[in-house]
Amino acid sequence: VSTQSTAIQVKKKTTPKKEKKNYRQDKPWDDPSIDHWKIDEFKPGDMKQALGEESSFATLFPRYRESYLRSVWPLVVKELQKINIEGTLNLREGSMTVRTTRRTWDPWAIINARDFIKLLARSVPLQQASKIFQDNVVCDIIKIGGFTRSKEKFVKRRQRLIGPNGQTLKALELLTNCYILVQGSTVSAMGEYKGL
């Protein structure tokens, strides 16, 4: 019996495996020198015509952010003017509004401006929020309030996310190369696509 099994094993080893290489040709996008995550920079001359319609976005902010937003609003307007977006702060309604102008040359600028005022409303500092205008930076605001019904469990889980002295949050930031801010029942994260 042992001689038969060794003969079968030898036979299995010597039989070459038939490989189907008909469809396994090199693709031009499989070149390792190409960075698939790279985003080409959009320059003022890239769009030939002006925008056809005016777009605007508004975001409400909490009352405790009012004094901070009032103090930094001239800097916010200056940041928005770099990309030809108009911004207004309405303290009576508690809202911030951004809209395109006739001189807006980047169609994606209004989306970046929308994310910018969302981040400011979620307590992200101005210096950090202004990085959203870089081409390789995106943001996400994650709602974590509805994961549990119990308020005590939610507070414990949020504290576990932050960690002792903010160490867990700092470790997450270092691992992902993203800025992460836990505020109330939301988490604001901004960074590159890979990190998010």
PyMOL commands that set and color helices and strands:
alter all, ss='L'
color gray80, all
select helices_A, chain A and resi 2-14+28-30+63-81+109-121+126-133+151-162+164-176
alter helices_A, ss='H'
color red, helices_A
select strands_A, chain A and resi 56-60+85-90+95-100+138-143+179-183+186-191
alter strands_A, ss='S'
color yellow, strands_A
deselect
rebuild
show_as cartoon
